[in-house]
Amino acid sequence: MAPTLNADVVQRLAYVRFLYREGIEQSRQPAPLRSRAITSFHDAVENYLGTVTQHLGIDVNKAPDFIQYWALIKPDFELPKKDSMKRLNDARVALKHNGTFPSEHQIEQARQTLDDFFTTVTPKVFGVDFDSIDMVDLLTQPDTARLVREAQTHADIGDYSMAMAGLALAFDALLDHYARRDRPMAGESPFKFGESVYIMDEPRVDGRNARGNTRLKKLSEFAVITQRAMRAISLGIDYTSLARFRVLAPTVSAYANGSKRFVNLPSVQALTADDYDWARHFVIESGLRASRADEIRGIQERIFAQDWNPQEPYEQRSWTGPVGGTPETEEVSVFDEV
């Protein structure tokens, strides 16, 4: 009987699946960019093997060479695909150390090998299916994680139109997570780029109202598009992938009664499982990239807590040049105008 999975093992398996998906996406790029898939596939397997040894309680003083894992784990479990994995390792060495690009056939062969390897080994060692390991557990944005999970319930029954609408909401929630400020006095988020423009803002430039305000309408549209792009790019999200996501996913509009609706166009109804899988991976990858901003928002909150004391005046200092100058100071209140 496989040992019970703990949170650390689940997270490590989710990371392995993320690396594997990264490799699949890279394998679809043109040559020679697709060569990077070999490295991602190798990283996925190496992390997986390390997780297997941890989960089975196998004592490892130091990380063994890649192929040595098969002998190390053999007393507890007979790992398959040793010869195929050796070819993957050889291709990775050839790429990294000799600059030899793998062929399209080698990359596809590696993908098939990993698919079979993970699908076969995971249930026997960890007691779960590899496809059931959810990378959403790696996300640090609660609303985004919730919406991704909710979208999956629709994908599970084959409703990819609704599932993609859920992913569209999840991505919007991701950008909103970093654009908002959690404490009113902590200052504007550096990932906000100004207030959002809404259709009801005055002066109205939609419909008939746009006839006499064509320039303002163009500027408003440009502001909306640019703000959305800047919010994404500032979080390290790949804009080309975002463009693909926006083309695929339906536009979901919010209404005053709290409902969120999208037009179920023929193109939306034609969305496939592959479209959904790619979009889901994109949202999760975007969330992982954006999580680097968590530290910045945390610093902003910490500074607010340090500085917020309106009852005490603060010292104001003047720049004096190099050390040895004579500083001038005066006390000012946070409510005084500068």
N, C-alpha and C positions, 0 to 999 in steps of 0.2 A: 504494500500500500504506500502511495506517494506521501511524503510529509506534507503537512498543511502549509499552504502558501501564506507567507507573512507580507506585510505592506512593502517591505524593501524588495522582495523578490518580484512582486507584481509590478512595481515601478521599473525594475530592471528589465523585465520581459516586455513591458510597454515600450521601453527605450529601444530594445532590440527590434521590435516590430516597426518602430519609427525609422530606424536605420535601414531596415529592409525595404520599406516603402520609398525612402529616399533613393535607394539604389534603383528601384524600378522606374522612378521618375527620371533619374539621370540616364538610364538605359534608353530612353525614348528621345534623347537629344541627338543632334547630328554629330558625326565624327569630327574631331577627336573628343568633343566634350563628353560623349557618352562613356568614355573610358573611366571616368570617375566612379561609375557604377561598381566597377570591380573592387575599388577601395571600400565603398560603403557596404557591399555584400560581405567583404572580408571582416570589416569592423563589426557587422551584425553577428556573424558567426562567432567571432572571438569573444564578444560580450556575452553571447548566449552560452558558450562553453564555460566561461567563468561563473555564470549564474547557476549552471548545472552543478558544478563542483561545490558551490556554496550551499545549494539546496540539499544536496546529498550528504553534506558534511564531510567532504573529502578534504584532507589536510593538504594544503598547498603552501609551501614556504615562500615560493616566488612564482610568478607567472611562467608556466612552461612554454616551450616553443609550440607553435600552432598545432602541428600534427601530433605532438606528444600527449595532447589531451585525450586522444583515443585510448592510449595505453593506460593513462592515469585513471580514467573513468571506467575502464573495462571490468574491474572486479565488481562494480555496482551495476553497470549497465553497458550493453554492447551497442556502441554508437555506430550507425550505418554511414555510408557515403564517404569512407575514408579516402579512397582513390580519387573521387570527384573533388573532394575538398583540397586534396593535394594539388590538383590542377588549378583550383581557384587560388591557392597560395602561390603557386608558381607564376600565374598570370599577374598577381599583385606585385610580386618581387620584380618581375620583368618590367612592369610599368614604373614602379617607384625607383628602382635602382639602375635600370638600363634604358628607360625611356621607350620601351617597346609597347606600342598601343595594342590592346586586345582587339580581336576581330569581332564583328557583330555576332558571329556564331558563338564565340567564347562567352560573350556577355549573356546571350540568351541561354546558353547551356548552364551558366552559373545561376541564373535566375531560377531555372527549372529545378536545379539541384537543391537550392535553398528552400524553395516551396515544398518540395517533397521531404526534405530533412526536418524542417520545422513542423510540418503537418504530422509527420510520423513520430518524432521524439517527444514533442510537448505533452501530448496526452499520457504517455507512458511514464515520463519523469515527473511532470507537474500536475497531472490529473485534470487538465483543462485543454480545450482545443485552442490551437494557436490563434485562430480567427476571433476567439472570444476575448482575447486580451485587448483591453480597450485603452488606446493611447490618450483618451480624454482624461484619464487619471493624472496625466502629467500637467494639465492646465492649471494655472493659478488664478484664472478669472472666473468667478463662480457663475455669473449669468451666461457666459459663453459656454462653459462646460455643461450647464443644465440644458441649454438649447440644443447643443450637439447631441446630447443623450436623447432628448425628445425627438429630434429629427430622425435618429436611428430607429425609433419605434415605427415610424412611417416607412422607412426603407425596408424594415423587416417584413412588411406585408406587401412590398412591391409598389408602394405609392411614392414614386421618386419626385413627382411634382411637389407634393407637400413636404417631403424630406428636404428638397433643395430650398424651399421657402424657409424652412427651419434653419438651414445653414446660413442663408442670407441674413436672418435675424441674429444668428450667433456671431457673425462677423461684425455686424453693426454694433452689437453689444460689446465686442472686443475694443473697437475704437472708442466707444462711449466710456468704457471702463477707465481709460487713460486720459480722456479729455475732461472728465468731470473732476471736481475737487471734493474730497470726502468731508472736509471741515470748512465751513464758510469763510473763515478768516485766514486760511492757510495759504492764500494766494492762488493765482491762476496756474493751471497745469501747463507745463511747457509743451505738452502734446495736444493742446486745444486749438491753437491758431484762430482765436477769436470766437465770437458767438455764432451759433448756427443760423443760417438764413431760412426762414419759413415762408410758405406760400401766402400766409395771411399778414405778413409784415407790411407796413405802410411805407411808401406808397405801393399799392398793388401793381404788379407788372405782368399779371397773367391774363389770358383771354383778351377781352375787349380793352382792358386797362393797359395792355401793352402797345396799343396803336400809337399813342402819343409819347411813349417812353421806350422806344426801341433800344436806345443806347443803354438805358438803365437796365432793361431786361437782359441784354447781352452781358453787361457787367455782373449782374446778379447770378446768371448761369455760370459765368466763369468763376465767380467767387465760390459757389457751391462745389463745383468740380475740383477746383484747386485746393480748397480746404480739405475735402475728403482724401485727395491724393497726398497732401502734406501730412495729414494725420497718420496715414498708413506708412509712408516712406520714412517718417521720423521714428517709427517703431521697428524699422529694419525689415519691413514686409516687401517682398519682391513685387514690383509694380506690374511687370509683364504677366505674372501669374494672377495678380489681382484683376487685370484687364480680362483675362480669360474667365475668371470666376464671375465677374460682373456680366459678361456676355451669356454665360450658361445659366446663372441663377435668376429666377424671376424677381422683379422689383416688388417688394412687400411694403404697402403703404399703411400708415397708422391713421385711425379715424377718431373723432371726438368721443365716440361712445366706447372707446377702448379696444375695438376690434382691429385686427391686422389682416389685410386682404391683398391678394394678387390676382392678376388676370390669367386664367388657365388657357393660354394660347396653345395652338397645335405644337409649337416648338417646345413648350413647357411639358406638354403631355408626352412628347417623344423622348424626354430625358431617360437615360439608361442607368443601369447599375454602375457601369464604368464611369459615367459622368459624375454620379454621386460619390463614388469611392475617391475619385480625384479631388472633388470639391471638399470632401470631409478631411482628407489629408491636408489640403491647403489651409483650411481653417485651423486645424490643430497645429500645423507647422507655424502659421502666423502667430498663434497664441504663444508658442514656445519662444519664438523670436522676440515677441513684444514683452515677454516676462523680464527681459533685461531692464525695462523701465521701472519695474517694481522698486528697485533700490533707489532710483531717483525720486520717486514719489515718497518713499520712506524718509529720505533725507529732507525733503521739503516739509514733511509733517514734523520731523524732529526739530528742525530750525524754528518752525512756528511755536512749538512747545517751549523752546528755549527763550524766544524773544517776546512772547505775548505777556506783557505786564504793563498795562496802560497807566497804572498808578505811579510808576517811577519814571523820572526823566532819564534819558540816555545821553551818555557823553558823545559829543560830536568832535571828530578829529580832522585836522587838515593835513594834507600831504605835505611833507617837508623835504622831499628829495632823499639823498642818502643819509645814513645814520650820522648823527651829530648835529642835525638841524634842530631848531627850536619849535616843538609842536605847540599849536594853540588849540585849546579845548574850550567848549562851552556846553552847557546843559540844555537839552531841548526835550520837549514832550513829544510823544508819538502823534499827538493831535495838532502840533504846530505845523504850519505850512512852511515848506522849504522855499 
